[in-house]
Amino acid sequence: MGNSIVKVCNLSHRYSVQWAIRNINFEITENGVVGLLGSNGAGKSTTMNIICGVLNQTEGDVFINGINLRENPVEAKKYIGFLPQQPPLYMDLTVEEYLRHSAFLRLMPAEEVDVAVNQALERCSIVHFRERLIKNLSGGYQQRVGIAQAIVHNPKFVVLDEPTNGLDPNQIVDIRNLIREIAVDHAVLLSTHILSEVQAICDEIKMIENGKLVFSGSMEEFDNYVAPESFVIELGNAPNKSVLLSLCENEGVELLGEGRFRIYFKEDPGITEKYIEASVFNAWDLKDLIVERCSLDEIFAQLSGKTKNRK
C-alpha cells in the first residue's frame, strides 16, 4: 500500500433504492488540507461518514494507514480524528474532563492521556478554559473543543465536516488558522460548500456532485476551473449589440440596459483588452469594465456536465 494515509476504492453506498455515492476513488498520501466540496445533498456527508467508520458502505473499500476499515475497524479508527457537523460535546463536562473522556474512547494508554490532553488544549488555544463547563463557552470555543477531541490521540488523519458552520467572521478566521496549523503534521479532510473557505485553506480539492467524484486535483488546477467567464462593460456611446458580439469568439452578449452589457467568453486571456481598444478606436466612451468570476453553483454545474444555455 506504500505510504498512503487514506485510500478509497470504488466506494458506493445506497440508502434503500437510491445510490447516494457511486464508485468514488481517491487517495491521500501526505499532510495538508484536502477539501471535499459539493453542494448540499451531493454525497459529501455519506462519504465522510463511511471514511470515519460511522456508516458501513454498500460496496468498495476504505484503507486507513493500510488497514481495511471494514475488516479491522478498531485498529483503523485509532488513526482517525473526526469532527461531525454537530460537535459531539457533553455540555455538563469541563473541557478537560471531556478531552480525557475522548482520549479513553480512542483507547489511548492511560499513562499517555495527561500529556495528550495538555497538547490538545494547547494546540487549540483553550488551556485557560480547561476547568470551564463546555455549555458556558461561546460557539467558536465549543468548536475548538470539538477540534481538540478530534486530535487528542494525535491521529494521522483528521476529518472535519463543515467546521466553520454557524461561526461569526472573526471565529471563522481563527478556526481556519487552527486548521492550517493542524495540517502541518496531519492529513486533514475538510468538507464544505463554501468556495472562499476552500480557496483560503485547501491544498487539494475533491469534488462530489450527484454522488460521483467530478473533480480531483490541486488548488491551482481548480482555480483554472473558476476562471472568469464573463465581464460587464458600460459604454456611454454604445454600438449595436451585434457589433459587440462580432468583436471576438465570445459566447454571447446580454443587454443589461443603460449602455451596460454582459459579455460571455471562453478562455481568451486578452479579451478585455480587445474591447478596451475597440472602444477607444470607435469612441464608444468606456465608463466601466468588471470581470466576473463564476459562482460555485456554476462550477458544480460545469463539472457535472450540465451547461446553461445562453442566447
Order of alpha helices (4+ residues) and beta strands (2+ residues): beta-beta-beta-alpha-beta-beta-alpha-beta-alpha-alpha-alpha-beta-alpha-beta-alpha-beta-beta-alpha-beta-alpha-beta-beta-alpha-beta-alpha
